[in-house]
Amino acid sequence: MITCDACTTTLLLEDAGLRLAGEQGVLHEVPLICQLGDELKIGKGRYQILGHARFSYGRGTWDEFWAVDTSGEPVWISVDEGDLILQRELPQKDWPEYRGALRLGRNLRYKAEGFRVDEDGTGTCVGLNGCFGHPLTVGETYRFLNLQGESGTVLSAEIADQEAEWFIGRWIDPFEVEVKTE
Amino acid sequence: MTTHICCYCGTALDALDSYKTLVKFNILNRPETPLKIGAAGQIFGVDYTVIGLLEHEEVWQGRSWKWVDHQVFSATHGYAWLTLEEGHLTFSRRYRKPVDWLSKTVVNRAETRPSLRSEGERFKYYDTSTSSVTYAEGEFTWAPRKGAKTTTITAMSDNAMLGFSTTNREREIYHTVYLEPQEITGFDLPGAVKPSGIHALKKMKAGVNAGFLMRAGLGSMVICLVLAMAMFVQNGKLADTRLRYSVAELPVTIAFEVTKPGRLTRIDLQGNGRNSWNYLAVELEDPEGEVLFESGRTVEYYSGRDKDGNWSEGSNNASLAFFPPVTGTYSVTLDLEESGFWAPNVNRGSSPQHQITQVGLQIRNGVSSGFWLILLALGFGCIGGLPLLRRYLHNKARWRDSDWVDEDDD
């Protein structure tokens, strides 16, 4: 999916061509550790930011950056008041298994690590810029879950229209992020 | 941000719920601090603003300590705490790297000081403290409650401290580092806040050449010691003389050949007394028959047994050295001039005492002495050891306030 800065539309790239996907929304300038086009060096990894999405959770917003690493694999870097999480999408076969509903405070085990649901909220997409690995729509509301692991791993779920996607990653120390602006 | 505490009336308002009143702090109790809410500056080159003040009190054995944590916020780097303690500034942030949890139970059960590793750094248990919030003002990511007690367990590495605490059933780890004056600018900080004492997190300010001095000093010391050893093993040539003389023969004059003039020559004397002292007079004549020197050495050896076991003191060996000016036949005259017992009136049945009956003599020409090299090595050792000693003392001061007591220390 890409957005067009000139006419603020978002376009979906499909096999046959482009399909109009919606409005781009407005991304007001706020101080952020990085922005679209930046290259980030985090530890040994390098990430090129290609897309920037902003979600509102009512009293504030958080930002999601869609980036690719040096081997072209996509990652999400979420930025909320200086807290950074770097995650990769989990293939469906690796999704955590659980019974019933995931509520705040619930524990579950995933790959020998204990996790607890620390956040359960909703976010509405308020702005998009750049390109993304999958479609996002301004104005659409997603439910998100954050599960904190005992060993520092962060598991997240993004649920829209009964369809879930799972992500896995870790917290990033903003002092260990080197930003190269293009 | 979830809570706002008004600086005019001290009321805590819920920023998530229409600013509903949560708790009220008495603003008359506002602590004195040079860091005011709203003050902005840079920490490690990142812009931060002070958004809240939190005063803690720790009471232990009837004494109380108070300190102020300043909640600071950066739009790019998030929330952190700035703490001022006796003029020392420290900077704390949430730590989210993989690390084992350090609990009170672990500390209480441990027989040796607990330690843990994170990111290649080793943290050793420092202390456990319980503090309560006595004053809050400004904005916070949680709702401070007056009097709410928090127990924090800390562990320290060479550079940082980790604080483990549980609040609202949530485990939190904070990472604290020391802020040198050049690492923090702005915040309207008064220029001359002179820190007192050594803060546990303060890194030692080693001189720029401390590393070089240490390596050069210790390296030179080793070289001197090796050379001294090499000197000591060069034992010269043993002169062809009788090696033992009965005391009854004394005084006796012994002739010996010197083949290497100008090289150190050593006369080694050995007695066989017990619990006695014996003064041997030594006179040396050169090949011309001229007296080179008159001197003497005492051989004394005492031993016994007391409540601590066997003891001994003194030595039955003595030596004197000289530089022979020419080659030729020298003669040494040996006499037992004076002698005595250590404690003549004591019944020494258990430890016999007798004066020497025999004198051993060895004369070596061309020996080497490593004595001055040993002195030089000591000098170099002091130069190289000074930075090490300073580091040791600094570390000792850093760990001074740790509450860990090794069972052996009791």
Interface residues (C-beta under 8 A of the other chain):
Chain A: V30 P31 L32 I33 R59 G60 E81 G82 D83 S151 G152 R170 W171 D173 P174 F175
Chain B: M1 A15 L16 F44 V46 F73 S74 A75 T76 H77 G78 Y79 R93 R94 R96 K97 P98 V99
